[in-house]
Every structure is written in C-alpha cells, then in structure tokens.
C-alpha cells in the first residue's frame, strides 16, 4: 500500500510539472484573435508542432504573409509576426499568481515597441510602463547637450528576457540618422535594464 501511495504521488507530481511546463504553450494556443490577429489557431498549433519536431516553425498567416515562432518555454514566447513586426510574451509573478507581459514591436530601419500587461484570461491587468526619456539613454546625461537636437524621433525597442524577469530598452533612432549624426550619438548611448519587482519594472 505504501508503495502504491508513493507511485500515485510520483504520477501526480509529474502531471503537475507537465501542467506548469505547458503554461506559455497553452496561452499561445488559446490566445484570442485580438491578441494574435495574424495567426489562426491552426497556425499556432502547427508552429508548436514544428518546434517540437526540431523544425523551423514558419507558417503562412491569415494575410498570406509568413510568421515564425522563434522560441517557446514554460514562461516565454517569441514570435516574428511578419517581416516588419514581432511579439514577445513573458509570464511574470504577480500577487501570488502570474500575469502576461506582451511586447509588440514594429520594425523598419529600426524598431519601436509597446508593452501591455494582461491577466491570464486576457483582460487588461491595469499595469503600465513608462518608457524612458531620450536623455536617460545617454551614458553621461550631460553629454546629451546639443546632441539631443539630432534625436528628433522617439523610437525605443523593448525586449523581454527569456532567461529571467528583466526588460531591456534601447533607443533605436540612430539607425534612422545619417551616418555623421549616428557616429556622434550612438557611442554615447546605453541600453537600459529593468527588473520585475512588486508588480512593476524597476530601473536598475
């Protein structure tokens, strides 16, 4: 009887572990069209199957373009939605449960991103993130000076980490600048890093 109880407990732990491992996968497969308008449910299922088989997870989406699932794990997902857009999702701890951070990026010569937070039922979580000012990207803020006039467009790429609960922000305007201006501005810029703490991304 004791051995039977041990076996039952072992099986229960395996099942529980499997459920945790499926968290992001389930969210990706079941996300509403408002979250993933380019991918049909079949598209998403195919992407997961391709990755599981060690294949490139690239599919033809609703608008006859191509989307590719780049990575999916217990708490992270990265998708190249189209030739000019991308999405990341990350499960983050929040009040004894988890919420979903979703970063959407649009890219041409450079990328610009927005981050939105959702509850697990895909309702808005009521959390916001204030993107940093251009001046904050200068390694020495005083060095912005006259260079700030060359930074006339606000383009910031956000990236969630697959390895931990951090977020990076990069000012990408130099990719749009002429070579002379970019050579002046780019070396003075830094990437900003944020850590998830008490339900918010806090600058490190």
N, C-alpha and C positions, 0 to 999 in steps of 0.2 A: 504493500500500500504506500509505504514511504517512497519507494522508487517511482511509483505511478504519479505521486504528487510532484516529485522533482521533475518528471517528464512534462507534466502539464504546465508547471511554472516555466520551464525552459521554452516550451512552444509559445506560451503567452508573451514571453519577453521577445522572442523572435518576431512575432506578429506586431507587437508594439513598436519594435525597432523598424520594421518594414513600413509601418504607417508614418513614422516620423520621416523616414527616407523619402516618402512619396509626397511630402508637403508641397514643395515647389512644383513638382510634376503635376500634381492634382490641380493646383491653382492655375498653371499654364494651360492645361487641357480644358478646364471648366470656365475660364475667364469669359465674361460677356463680350459681345461684339463691340461694345462701346470702348472696351479696353484694347482689344486687338481687332480693329476693323479690317485689316488686310488678310488675316488668316481664318479660314473656315475651321470648324472642329476637326474635320478630316485632315486638313493641312497640319494642324498641331500634332495630331496623333501620328501622322507619317514622320514628322520631324523627330519625335521622341523615338519612334521605332528605328529610324535611320541611325541616330546616335547610339542607341543600344547595340546596333549591329556593327558599330565601328565605321559607319559610312558618313559621307558628307550629308548633313541634314538640310538640303536645299530643295525648296518646293516652288511650284507656280502658284501664286496667290490669287485672291479674288479679282484683281485688276490685271491679270496676265503678266505681272512682273514676277520677280523672284525674291523670296525671303529665305533666310537661313538661320537656323537655330545653332548658335555657336557653342553654348555651354548650358548645362542644367545640372543642379546638385540638390541637396536637401534644402538649402535655403537661398539659392541664387539661380538666376536665369539671364542669359544674354542672347539677344536676337538682332540680326541685321534685317530690319523690316523691309527695306527697299534699298536701291542704290544710293539714296540720299537721306535715309533715316534709320535710326537704331533705337533699341529699347533694352533696359536692364531692369530686373526686379530682384529685390532682396527682402527676406523675412527678418524683421528686427524685433527684439523683445520689447514689450510694452504692457505695463500694468498686469503682470502675471500671464500675459498671453503674447501674441505676436501681431504686428501689423505689416503691411506690404509697402515698401518704398518702390516707386516706379519712376525711373529716369527715362525721359524721351528726348532724343537728340535729332536735330536736323542739320545736315552737313552739305556744304558746297566746298569752297576753298577751305573753309574752317567750319567748326561745329558750334552749335548753340543748344543748350539743354534746359529743360524744366524738370522739377521733381515734384511728385504728388504722392500723398500717403493715403492708403486705403485700409479699412478693416478687412477681415478675411471674407466677409460677404460682399466685398467690393463697394461698400458705401464709403463716402469720404470720411477720413479719420479726424478731421479738424486740426491737423498739424500743418504748419507751414515752415518754409525755409527761406530766409532772406539771402539772396545771392550777394556776395561781397562787392564793394565798390571797386572801380578800376584802380584807385590809389592803393588798395590793400594788396594788389598783386605785385607791386614794386617791392623788391627785396629791401631797399632802403627807401621808405616813403618819401623822404625829402628829395630823392633823386627824380621823382615824377616831374616836378617843376614844369619846365617848358615842354617836356615830352608828352604830358597829358593832353596837350592840344592836338597831337597827332593821333590820339586814341579816340576818334570821334564816333566809333560804333561800339556798342557794348555786346560782346559775344563771349559767352562763358560755357565751356564744356564741363559737365559734371560726370563723374564716374564712380559707381559703387564698387567696392572691393569684393571679389569672390572669396577672399581668404578671411576677412574679418568685418566688423561692423563699422567701417570707415567710409568716408566720402572724399573725393578729391575734386578740386575746382581749378580749372586752367583758363586764363584769359587768352582767347584764340585770335583776337583781332590782328596780330602781326602777320598771320597768313594772308590777310587781305591787303596789307600795306605794300607800297612799293619797296624795292629792295633796300634803298637807302634808309627809309624810316624804320623798316623792320630790323635792320642791323643796329640801329640805335636803341630801339625799345626792347627787343626780345631778350638780350643778355641781362637786362635789369629786372626781368620778371621772375616770379617764383610760382610754383604750384602750391595751393593752399590745401591743407588737410584738416578734416573734421572727424571727430569720434562721436559715436552714438552714446548719449548719456542722459538718463532720466527722461526719455521720450523726445529728445531733440539732438540735432547735430551741433556739436560744440567745437569751435575752432581750437586747434592745438597750437 
